[in-house]
């Protein structure tokens, strides 16, 4: 399954998609906050969001799966 991973350790500031949304390669799907900076996490593939594995305010580590696509 294609998925979107956190590229940095931080806190989920905002989730930009919902289950069932279609995303294109390069779309920002989650915004992470790290060291007082907002960092968009972009999808590396096109697909449909099938699962969201994070919640706003959650601490995540680099490499954690945030979004699963189908």
Chimera marker file (.cmm) of the C-alpha trace (Angstrom):
<marker_set name="trace">
<marker id="1" x="0.000" y="0.000" z="0.000" r="1" g="1" b="0" radius="0.5"/>
<marker id="2" x="1.338" y="3.458" z="-0.817" r="1" g="1" b="0" radius="0.5"/>
<marker id="3" x="1.595" y="5.729" z="2.186" r="1" g="1" b="0" radius="0.5"/>
<marker id="4" x="2.837" y="9.113" z="3.339" r="1" g="1" b="0" radius="0.5"/>
<marker id="5" x="5.467" y="9.248" z="6.103" r="1" g="1" b="0" radius="0.5"/>
<marker id="6" x="6.606" y="12.033" z="8.402" r="1" g="1" b="0" radius="0.5"/>
<marker id="7" x="9.890" y="13.430" z="7.058" r="1" g="1" b="0" radius="0.5"/>
<marker id="8" x="10.760" y="15.059" z="10.402" r="1" g="1" b="0" radius="0.5"/>
<marker id="9" x="10.015" y="14.551" z="14.079" r="1" g="1" b="0" radius="0.5"/>
<marker id="10" x="7.345" y="16.997" z="15.208" r="1" g="1" b="0" radius="0.5"/>
<marker id="11" x="3.718" y="17.540" z="16.132" r="1" g="1" b="0" radius="0.5"/>
<marker id="12" x="0.770" y="17.136" z="13.766" r="1" g="1" b="0" radius="0.5"/>
<marker id="13" x="-0.486" y="20.707" z="13.445" r="1" g="1" b="0" radius="0.5"/>
<marker id="14" x="-3.167" y="20.186" z="10.789" r="1" g="1" b="0" radius="0.5"/>
<marker id="15" x="-4.524" y="17.321" z="8.701" r="1" g="1" b="0" radius="0.5"/>
<marker id="16" x="-5.416" y="18.621" z="5.239" r="1" g="1" b="0" radius="0.5"/>
<marker id="17" x="-7.290" y="15.546" z="3.909" r="1" g="1" b="0" radius="0.5"/>
<marker id="18" x="-10.116" y="13.200" z="4.883" r="1" g="1" b="0" radius="0.5"/>
<marker id="19" x="-10.690" y="9.517" z="4.134" r="1" g="1" b="0" radius="0.5"/>
<marker id="20" x="-12.004" y="9.238" z="0.582" r="1" g="1" b="0" radius="0.5"/>
<marker id="21" x="-10.195" y="12.349" z="-0.703" r="1" g="1" b="0" radius="0.5"/>
<marker id="22" x="-8.215" y="12.032" z="-3.929" r="1" g="1" b="0" radius="0.5"/>
<marker id="23" x="-4.685" y="13.414" z="-3.722" r="1" g="1" b="0" radius="0.5"/>
<marker id="24" x="-2.145" y="14.103" z="-6.431" r="1" g="1" b="0" radius="0.5"/>
<marker id="25" x="1.609" y="13.738" z="-6.213" r="1" g="1" b="0" radius="0.5"/>
<marker id="26" x="2.958" y="16.834" z="-4.448" r="1" g="1" b="0" radius="0.5"/>
<marker id="27" x="-0.247" y="17.693" z="-2.563" r="1" g="1" b="0" radius="0.5"/>
<marker id="28" x="0.263" y="18.714" z="1.076" r="1" g="1" b="0" radius="0.5"/>
<marker id="29" x="-1.679" y="16.198" z="3.185" r="1" g="1" b="0" radius="0.5"/>
<marker id="30" x="-0.457" y="16.999" z="6.710" r="1" g="1" b="0" radius="0.5"/>
<marker id="31" x="1.222" y="20.039" z="8.269" r="1" g="1" b="0" radius="0.5"/>
<marker id="32" x="3.800" y="19.260" z="10.961" r="1" g="1" b="0" radius="0.5"/>
<marker id="33" x="5.115" y="21.767" z="13.483" r="1" g="1" b="0" radius="0.5"/>
<marker id="34" x="8.728" y="21.408" z="14.481" r="1" g="1" b="0" radius="0.5"/>
<marker id="35" x="10.920" y="23.995" z="16.184" r="1" g="1" b="0" radius="0.5"/>
<marker id="36" x="8.177" y="26.655" z="15.756" r="1" g="1" b="0" radius="0.5"/>
<marker id="37" x="8.103" y="26.078" z="11.983" r="1" g="1" b="0" radius="0.5"/>
<marker id="38" x="5.237" y="24.646" z="9.936" r="1" g="1" b="0" radius="0.5"/>
<marker id="39" x="6.416" y="21.963" z="7.517" r="1" g="1" b="0" radius="0.5"/>
<marker id="40" x="4.045" y="20.514" z="4.899" r="1" g="1" b="0" radius="0.5"/>
<marker id="41" x="4.181" y="16.763" z="4.319" r="1" g="1" b="0" radius="0.5"/>
<marker id="42" x="3.507" y="16.085" z="0.645" r="1" g="1" b="0" radius="0.5"/>
<marker id="43" x="2.203" y="12.933" z="-0.978" r="1" g="1" b="0" radius="0.5"/>
<marker id="44" x="4.815" y="11.255" z="-3.160" r="1" g="1" b="0" radius="0.5"/>
<marker id="45" x="2.104" y="9.471" z="-5.169" r="1" g="1" b="0" radius="0.5"/>
<marker id="46" x="-1.416" y="10.049" z="-6.436" r="1" g="1" b="0" radius="0.5"/>
<marker id="47" x="-4.219" y="8.044" z="-4.866" r="1" g="1" b="0" radius="0.5"/>
<marker id="48" x="-7.260" y="7.997" z="-2.613" r="1" g="1" b="0" radius="0.5"/>
<marker id="49" x="-6.896" y="8.428" z="1.148" r="1" g="1" b="0" radius="0.5"/>
<marker id="50" x="-7.947" y="5.117" z="2.731" r="1" g="1" b="0" radius="0.5"/>
<marker id="51" x="-6.666" y="5.647" z="6.275" r="1" g="1" b="0" radius="0.5"/>
<marker id="52" x="-5.432" y="8.507" z="8.465" r="1" g="1" b="0" radius="0.5"/>
<marker id="53" x="-3.054" y="7.235" z="11.146" r="1" g="1" b="0" radius="0.5"/>
<marker id="54" x="-2.537" y="10.472" z="13.082" r="1" g="1" b="0" radius="0.5"/>
<marker id="55" x="-4.556" y="13.110" z="14.903" r="1" g="1" b="0" radius="0.5"/>
<marker id="56" x="-3.961" y="16.826" z="15.290" r="1" g="1" b="0" radius="0.5"/>
<marker id="57" x="-1.735" y="17.500" z="18.288" r="1" g="1" b="0" radius="0.5"/>
<marker id="58" x="-0.049" y="14.072" z="18.120" r="1" g="1" b="0" radius="0.5"/>
<marker id="59" x="3.731" y="13.841" z="18.383" r="1" g="1" b="0" radius="0.5"/>
<marker id="60" x="5.231" y="11.863" z="15.483" r="1" g="1" b="0" radius="0.5"/>
<marker id="61" x="8.714" y="10.635" z="14.651" r="1" g="1" b="0" radius="0.5"/>
<marker id="62" x="10.524" y="10.691" z="11.332" r="1" g="1" b="0" radius="0.5"/>
<marker id="63" x="9.348" y="7.695" z="9.293" r="1" g="1" b="0" radius="0.5"/>
<marker id="64" x="5.945" y="7.299" z="11.019" r="1" g="1" b="0" radius="0.5"/>
<marker id="65" x="3.150" y="6.507" z="8.551" r="1" g="1" b="0" radius="0.5"/>
<marker id="66" x="0.637" y="9.366" z="8.631" r="1" g="1" b="0" radius="0.5"/>
<marker id="67" x="-1.633" y="8.643" z="5.649" r="1" g="1" b="0" radius="0.5"/>
<marker id="68" x="-2.369" y="5.417" z="3.733" r="1" g="1" b="0" radius="0.5"/>
<marker id="69" x="-3.408" y="5.639" z="0.086" r="1" g="1" b="0" radius="0.5"/>
<marker id="70" x="-5.068" y="3.127" z="-2.204" r="1" g="1" b="0" radius="0.5"/>
<link id1="1" id2="2" r="1" g="1" b="0" radius="0.2"/>
<link id1="2" id2="3" r="1" g="1" b="0" radius="0.2"/>
<link id1="3" id2="4" r="1" g="1" b="0" radius="0.2"/>
<link id1="4" id2="5" r="1" g="1" b="0" radius="0.2"/>
<link id1="5" id2="6" r="1" g="1" b="0" radius="0.2"/>
<link id1="6" id2="7" r="1" g="1" b="0" radius="0.2"/>
<link id1="7" id2="8" r="1" g="1" b="0" radius="0.2"/>
<link id1="8" id2="9" r="1" g="1" b="0" radius="0.2"/>
<link id1="9" id2="10" r="1" g="1" b="0" radius="0.2"/>
<link id1="10" id2="11" r="1" g="1" b="0" radius="0.2"/>
<link id1="11" id2="12" r="1" g="1" b="0" radius="0.2"/>
<link id1="12" id2="13" r="1" g="1" b="0" radius="0.2"/>
<link id1="13" id2="14" r="1" g="1" b="0" radius="0.2"/>
<link id1="14" id2="15" r="1" g="1" b="0" radius="0.2"/>
<link id1="15" id2="16" r="1" g="1" b="0" radius="0.2"/>
<link id1="16" id2="17" r="1" g="1" b="0" radius="0.2"/>
<link id1="17" id2="18" r="1" g="1" b="0" radius="0.2"/>
<link id1="18" id2="19" r="1" g="1" b="0" radius="0.2"/>
<link id1="19" id2="20" r="1" g="1" b="0" radius="0.2"/>
<link id1="20" id2="21" r="1" g="1" b="0" radius="0.2"/>
<link id1="21" id2="22" r="1" g="1" b="0" radius="0.2"/>
<link id1="22" id2="23" r="1" g="1" b="0" radius="0.2"/>
<link id1="23" id2="24" r="1" g="1" b="0" radius="0.2"/>
<link id1="24" id2="25" r="1" g="1" b="0" radius="0.2"/>
<link id1="25" id2="26" r="1" g="1" b="0" radius="0.2"/>
<link id1="26" id2="27" r="1" g="1" b="0" radius="0.2"/>
<link id1="27" id2="28" r="1" g="1" b="0" radius="0.2"/>
<link id1="28" id2="29" r="1" g="1" b="0" radius="0.2"/>
<link id1="29" id2="30" r="1" g="1" b="0" radius="0.2"/>
<link id1="30" id2="31" r="1" g="1" b="0" radius="0.2"/>
<link id1="31" id2="32" r="1" g="1" b="0" radius="0.2"/>
<link id1="32" id2="33" r="1" g="1" b="0" radius="0.2"/>
<link id1="33" id2="34" r="1" g="1" b="0" radius="0.2"/>
<link id1="34" id2="35" r="1" g="1" b="0" radius="0.2"/>
<link id1="35" id2="36" r="1" g="1" b="0" radius="0.2"/>
<link id1="36" id2="37" r="1" g="1" b="0" radius="0.2"/>
<link id1="37" id2="38" r="1" g="1" b="0" radius="0.2"/>
<link id1="38" id2="39" r="1" g="1" b="0" radius="0.2"/>
<link id1="39" id2="40" r="1" g="1" b="0" radius="0.2"/>
<link id1="40" id2="41" r="1" g="1" b="0" radius="0.2"/>
<link id1="41" id2="42" r="1" g="1" b="0" radius="0.2"/>
<link id1="42" id2="43" r="1" g="1" b="0" radius="0.2"/>
<link id1="43" id2="44" r="1" g="1" b="0" radius="0.2"/>
<link id1="44" id2="45" r="1" g="1" b="0" radius="0.2"/>
<link id1="45" id2="46" r="1" g="1" b="0" radius="0.2"/>
<link id1="46" id2="47" r="1" g="1" b="0" radius="0.2"/>
<link id1="47" id2="48" r="1" g="1" b="0" radius="0.2"/>
<link id1="48" id2="49" r="1" g="1" b="0" radius="0.2"/>
<link id1="49" id2="50" r="1" g="1" b="0" radius="0.2"/>
<link id1="50" id2="51" r="1" g="1" b="0" radius="0.2"/>
<link id1="51" id2="52" r="1" g="1" b="0" radius="0.2"/>
<link id1="52" id2="53" r="1" g="1" b="0" radius="0.2"/>
<link id1="53" id2="54" r="1" g="1" b="0" radius="0.2"/>
<link id1="54" id2="55" r="1" g="1" b="0" radius="0.2"/>
<link id1="55" id2="56" r="1" g="1" b="0" radius="0.2"/>
<link id1="56" id2="57" r="1" g="1" b="0" radius="0.2"/>
<link id1="57" id2="58" r="1" g="1" b="0" radius="0.2"/>
<link id1="58" id2="59" r="1" g="1" b="0" radius="0.2"/>
<link id1="59" id2="60" r="1" g="1" b="0" radius="0.2"/>
<link id1="60" id2="61" r="1" g="1" b="0" radius="0.2"/>
<link id1="61" id2="62" r="1" g="1" b="0" radius="0.2"/>
<link id1="62" id2="63" r="1" g="1" b="0" radius="0.2"/>
<link id1="63" id2="64" r="1" g="1" b="0" radius="0.2"/>
<link id1="64" id2="65" r="1" g="1" b="0" radius="0.2"/>
<link id1="65" id2="66" r="1" g="1" b="0" radius="0.2"/>
<link id1="66" id2="67" r="1" g="1" b="0" radius="0.2"/>
<link id1="67" id2="68" r="1" g="1" b="0" radius="0.2"/>
<link id1="68" id2="69" r="1" g="1" b="0" radius="0.2"/>
<link id1="69" id2="70" r="1" g="1" b="0" radius="0.2"/>
</marker_set>
